[in-house]
Amino acid sequence: MPSLRTFQSALFALAIVGAPALASAQSFSGPQRGEIENIVREYLLAHPEVLEEVSAELSKRQTAADALKHETAVTTNAQAIFSSPRGVTIGNRDGDVSFVEFFDYNCGYCKRAMTDMLELMKSDPKLKVVLKEFPVLGPGSVEAAQVAVAVRMQDPSGKKYLDFHQKLLGGRGQADKARAMAAAKEAGLDMAKLEKDLTSPEVRATLEENYKLAESMGMNGTPSYVIGKQVVVGAVGVDTLREKIGVARCGKATC
């Protein structure tokens, strides 16, 4: 004969899932519903760990749903994410894993993330790195990103862009047009051409493309990454990034 606990568990499960098929065949009276509610309440009070289990399961399912949503968004926008001429490609252009970073020049976490990126490039010669300006922290960030796009427009190789990127992101103070132009001058850019390119429709088009991509993948802050088919939000650290690269490369953290 079933135990009281088994009976309670069954009723608890019934209450949680709603048992739509059973409910359609039978409706409970007010006293019956009250009794079921009391049993469920008593069970939860006696076994609060069940709530932790339910919360953990919900979190697990949400994580899986988010991962599927991200993978779908990455697949749909793959060309623009990994191969758009509006991104800045550094590292190994023919690398077997693409590491795409969305960043803001006024993001403190992005300063640390830059160190992670440089370390990964140094230790992983097969890594393709793509940088995308994603200014979300105010007018100064937008101005700095506009200058960065103009830098990219006159530097297809990405070498001077990376120098500019390190100088501006690694510098002190609020990034804006003035600081960005100073960093560009230090990096050896043609300043007259830079001023001209700042008025180009390409600058606006680049930032609009990056905003749309970020929105499609649910990115709401910087730094954010696309690594293979994975979307990673936040400065998670070099070890986690390296693990994500491993998963993208061979389906697991280490090949």
Contacts in CASP RR format, 6 or more apart in sequence:
PFRMAT RR
TARGET T0000
AUTHOR 0000-0000-0000
METHOD contacts of the structure
MODEL  1
MPSLRTFQSALFALAIVGAPALASAQSFSGPQRGEIENIVREYLLAHPEV
LEEVSAELSKRQTAADALKHETAVTTNAQAIFSSPRGVTIGNRDGDVSFV
EFFDYNCGYCKRAMTDMLELMKSDPKLKVVLKEFPVLGPGSVEAAQVAVA
VRMQDPSGKKYLDFHQKLLGGRGQADKARAMAAAKEAGLDMAKLEKDLTS
PEVRATLEENYKLAESMGMNGTPSYVIGKQVVVGAVGVDTLREKIGVARC
GKATC
8 39 0 8 1.000
8 40 0 8 1.000
8 42 0 8 1.000
8 43 0 8 1.000
9 43 0 8 1.000
11 36 0 8 1.000
11 39 0 8 1.000
11 40 0 8 1.000
11 43 0 8 1.000
12 39 0 8 1.000
12 40 0 8 1.000
12 43 0 8 1.000
12 44 0 8 1.000
12 50 0 8 1.000
14 22 0 8 1.000
14 36 0 8 1.000
15 36 0 8 1.000
15 37 0 8 1.000
15 40 0 8 1.000
16 54 0 8 1.000
28 36 0 8 1.000
43 50 0 8 1.000
44 50 0 8 1.000
44 51 0 8 1.000
67 230 0 8 1.000
70 217 0 8 1.000
70 218 0 8 1.000
70 229 0 8 1.000
70 230 0 8 1.000
70 231 0 8 1.000
71 229 0 8 1.000
71 230 0 8 1.000
73 216 0 8 1.000
73 217 0 8 1.000
73 218 0 8 1.000
73 231 0 8 1.000
74 81 0 8 1.000
74 217 0 8 1.000
74 226 0 8 1.000
74 228 0 8 1.000
74 229 0 8 1.000
74 230 0 8 1.000
74 231 0 8 1.000
75 229 0 8 1.000
76 216 0 8 1.000
77 213 0 8 1.000
77 216 0 8 1.000
77 217 0 8 1.000
80 209 0 8 1.000
80 213 0 8 1.000
81 98 0 8 1.000
81 100 0 8 1.000
81 130 0 8 1.000
81 213 0 8 1.000
81 226 0 8 1.000
82 98 0 8 1.000
82 100 0 8 1.000
82 128 0 8 1.000
82 130 0 8 1.000
82 226 0 8 1.000
84 209 0 8 1.000
86 132 0 8 1.000
86 149 0 8 1.000
86 152 0 8 1.000
86 202 0 8 1.000
86 205 0 8 1.000
86 206 0 8 1.000
86 209 0 8 1.000
86 210 0 8 1.000
87 130 0 8 1.000
87 131 0 8 1.000
87 132 0 8 1.000
87 152 0 8 1.000
87 206 0 8 1.000
88 130 0 8 1.000
88 131 0 8 1.000
88 132 0 8 1.000
88 152 0 8 1.000
88 158 0 8 1.000
88 161 0 8 1.000
88 162 0 8 1.000
88 165 0 8 1.000
89 128 0 8 1.000
89 129 0 8 1.000
89 130 0 8 1.000
89 158 0 8 1.000
90 121 0 8 1.000
90 129 0 8 1.000
90 130 0 8 1.000
90 131 0 8 1.000
90 158 0 8 1.000
90 159 0 8 1.000
90 161 0 8 1.000
90 162 0 8 1.000
91 121 0 8 1.000
91 127 0 8 1.000
91 128 0 8 1.000
91 129 0 8 1.000
92 125 0 8 1.000
92 126 0 8 1.000
92 127 0 8 1.000
92 128 0 8 1.000
93 128 0 8 1.000
94 128 0 8 1.000
95 126 0 8 1.000
95 127 0 8 1.000
95 128 0 8 1.000
96 126 0 8 1.000
96 128 0 8 1.000
96 249 0 8 1.000
97 126 0 8 1.000
97 127 0 8 1.000
97 128 0 8 1.000
97 227 0 8 1.000
97 228 0 8 1.000
97 245 0 8 1.000
97 246 0 8 1.000
97 248 0 8 1.000
97 249 0 8 1.000
98 128 0 8 1.000
98 129 0 8 1.000
98 130 0 8 1.000
98 226 0 8 1.000
98 227 0 8 1.000
98 228 0 8 1.000
99 117 0 8 1.000
99 120 0 8 1.000
99 127 0 8 1.000
99 128 0 8 1.000
99 129 0 8 1.000
99 130 0 8 1.000
99 225 0 8 1.000
99 227 0 8 1.000
99 241 0 8 1.000
99 245 0 8 1.000
100 129 0 8 1.000
100 130 0 8 1.000
100 131 0 8 1.000
100 132 0 8 1.000
100 225 0 8 1.000
100 226 0 8 1.000
100 227 0 8 1.000
101 113 0 8 1.000
101 117 0 8 1.000
101 129 0 8 1.000
101 130 0 8 1.000
101 131 0 8 1.000
101 132 0 8 1.000
101 223 0 8 1.000
101 224 0 8 1.000
101 225 0 8 1.000
102 132 0 8 1.000
102 133 0 8 1.000
102 134 0 8 1.000
102 210 0 8 1.000
102 213 0 8 1.000
102 214 0 8 1.000
102 219 0 8 1.000
102 221 0 8 1.000
102 222 0 8 1.000
102 223 0 8 1.000
102 224 0 8 1.000
102 225 0 8 1.000
103 110 0 8 1.000
103 113 0 8 1.000
103 114 0 8 1.000
103 131 0 8 1.000
103 132 0 8 1.000
103 133 0 8 1.000
103 134 0 8 1.000
103 169 0 8 1.000
103 222 0 8 1.000
103 223 0 8 1.000
104 110 0 8 1.000
104 133 0 8 1.000
104 134 0 8 1.000
104 135 0 8 1.000
104 136 0 8 1.000
104 137 0 8 1.000
104 141 0 8 1.000
104 145 0 8 1.000
104 221 0 8 1.000
104 222 0 8 1.000
105 133 0 8 1.000
105 135 0 8 1.000
105 141 0 8 1.000
105 144 0 8 1.000
105 145 0 8 1.000
105 148 0 8 1.000
105 168 0 8 1.000
105 169 0 8 1.000
105 175 0 8 1.000
105 180 0 8 1.000
106 135 0 8 1.000
106 137 0 8 1.000
106 138 0 8 1.000
106 140 0 8 1.000
106 141 0 8 1.000
106 144 0 8 1.000
106 174 0 8 1.000
106 175 0 8 1.000
107 137 0 8 1.000
107 141 0 8 1.000
107 221 0 8 1.000
107 222 0 8 1.000
107 223 0 8 1.000
109 222 0 8 1.000
109 223 0 8 1.000
109 234 0 8 1.000
109 235 0 8 1.000
110 169 0 8 1.000
110 222 0 8 1.000
110 223 0 8 1.000
110 235 0 8 1.000
111 169 0 8 1.000
111 170 0 8 1.000
112 235 0 8 1.000
112 237 0 8 1.000
113 223 0 8 1.000
113 234 0 8 1.000
113 235 0 8 1.000
113 237 0 8 1.000
114 165 0 8 1.000
114 166 0 8 1.000
114 169 0 8 1.000
114 170 0 8 1.000
115 238 0 8 1.000
116 235 0 8 1.000
116 237 0 8 1.000
116 238 0 8 1.000
116 241 0 8 1.000
117 129 0 8 1.000
118 166 0 8 1.000
119 238 0 8 1.000
120 127 0 8 1.000
120 129 0 8 1.000
120 238 0 8 1.000
120 241 0 8 1.000
120 242 0 8 1.000
120 245 0 8 1.000
121 127 0 8 1.000
121 129 0 8 1.000
124 242 0 8 1.000
124 245 0 8 1.000
126 249 0 8 1.000
127 245 0 8 1.000
131 161 0 8 1.000
131 165 0 8 1.000
132 210 0 8 1.000
132 213 0 8 1.000
133 145 0 8 1.000
133 148 0 8 1.000
133 149 0 8 1.000
133 206 0 8 1.000
133 207 0 8 1.000
133 210 0 8 1.000
134 145 0 8 1.000
134 210 0 8 1.000
134 211 0 8 1.000
134 214 0 8 1.000
134 219 0 8 1.000
134 221 0 8 1.000
134 222 0 8 1.000
134 224 0 8 1.000
135 141 0 8 1.000
135 142 0 8 1.000
135 144 0 8 1.000
135 145 0 8 1.000
135 207 0 8 1.000
136 221 0 8 1.000
136 222 0 8 1.000
137 222 0 8 1.000
139 176 0 8 1.000
140 174 0 8 1.000
140 175 0 8 1.000
140 176 0 8 1.000
140 177 0 8 1.000
141 175 0 8 1.000
142 207 0 8 1.000
143 175 0 8 1.000
143 176 0 8 1.000
143 177 0 8 1.000
143 180 0 8 1.000
144 168 0 8 1.000
144 175 0 8 1.000
144 176 0 8 1.000
144 177 0 8 1.000
144 179 0 8 1.000
144 180 0 8 1.000
145 207 0 8 1.000
146 177 0 8 1.000
146 180 0 8 1.000
146 198 0 8 1.000
146 203 0 8 1.000
146 207 0 8 1.000
147 177 0 8 1.000
147 180 0 8 1.000
147 181 0 8 1.000
147 184 0 8 1.000
147 194 0 8 1.000
147 198 0 8 1.000
148 161 0 8 1.000
148 164 0 8 1.000
148 165 0 8 1.000
148 168 0 8 1.000
148 180 0 8 1.000
149 197 0 8 1.000
149 202 0 8 1.000
149 203 0 8 1.000
149 206 0 8 1.000
149 207 0 8 1.000
150 184 0 8 1.000
150 194 0 8 1.000
150 197 0 8 1.000
150 198 0 8 1.000
150 200 0 8 1.000
150 203 0 8 1.000
151 160 0 8 1.000
151 161 0 8 1.000
151 164 0 8 1.000
151 184 0 8 1.000
151 187 0 8 1.000
151 189 0 8 1.000
151 194 0 8 1.000
152 158 0 8 1.000
152 161 0 8 1.000
152 206 0 8 1.000
153 197 0 8 1.000
153 200 0 8 1.000
153 202 0 8 1.000
153 203 0 8 1.000
154 189 0 8 1.000
154 190 0 8 1.000
154 193 0 8 1.000
154 194 0 8 1.000
154 197 0 8 1.000
155 161 0 8 1.000
155 189 0 8 1.000
160 187 0 8 1.000
160 188 0 8 1.000
160 189 0 8 1.000
161 187 0 8 1.000
163 186 0 8 1.000
163 187 0 8 1.000
163 188 0 8 1.000
164 183 0 8 1.000
164 184 0 8 1.000
164 186 0 8 1.000
164 187 0 8 1.000
164 189 0 8 1.000
167 183 0 8 1.000
167 186 0 8 1.000
167 187 0 8 1.000
168 175 0 8 1.000
168 179 0 8 1.000
168 180 0 8 1.000
168 183 0 8 1.000
169 175 0 8 1.000
171 179 0 8 1.000
173 179 0 8 1.000
181 191 0 8 1.000
181 194 0 8 1.000
184 191 0 8 1.000
184 194 0 8 1.000
185 191 0 8 1.000
197 203 0 8 1.000
214 220 0 8 1.000
214 224 0 8 1.000
217 224 0 8 1.000
217 226 0 8 1.000
217 231 0 8 1.000
218 231 0 8 1.000
218 233 0 8 1.000
219 231 0 8 1.000
219 233 0 8 1.000
220 233 0 8 1.000
221 233 0 8 1.000
221 234 0 8 1.000
222 234 0 8 1.000
223 234 0 8 1.000
223 235 0 8 1.000
224 231 0 8 1.000
224 232 0 8 1.000
224 233 0 8 1.000
224 234 0 8 1.000
225 231 0 8 1.000
225 232 0 8 1.000
225 233 0 8 1.000
225 234 0 8 1.000
225 241 0 8 1.000
225 244 0 8 1.000
226 232 0 8 1.000
227 241 0 8 1.000
227 244 0 8 1.000
227 245 0 8 1.000
227 247 0 8 1.000
227 248 0 8 1.000
228 248 0 8 1.000
229 248 0 8 1.000
230 244 0 8 1.000
230 247 0 8 1.000
230 248 0 8 1.000
232 240 0 8 1.000
232 241 0 8 1.000
232 244 0 8 1.000
243 253 0 8 1.000
246 252 0 8 1.000
246 253 0 8 1.000
246 254 0 8 1.000
246 255 0 8 1.000
247 253 0 8 1.000
249 255 0 8 1.000
END
